[in-house]
């Protein structure tokens, strides 16, 4: 009889939780939190990529002030330098703190 009373109380508690939507609300909150964390990760990736693009543009402008050596003349040299400077820009934005990515994250974090 004691176990039957405990069982009926358990059922009452569970039914009141279902009526109050507590487990459902917890699940929705968890889903929102997961979506928000994924959005924040994506925002971080995009802002870091934007910073790399900015550094790449800056390096291209700086490259214009350097005299050509003529080592690999023409189209091949242009491709090589573009790829080289793109890798430089990714390394610079990753290893130095310019603050552009952080400012972008601050600006758009409230919109997530």
Buried (B, 14 or more C-beta within 10 A) or exposed (E): EEEEEEEEEEEEEEEEEEEEEEEEEEEEEEEEEEEEEEBBEEBBEBBBEBBBBBBBEBBBEEEEEEEEEEEEEEEEBEEEBEEEBBEBBBEBBEEEEEEBBBEBBEEBEEEE
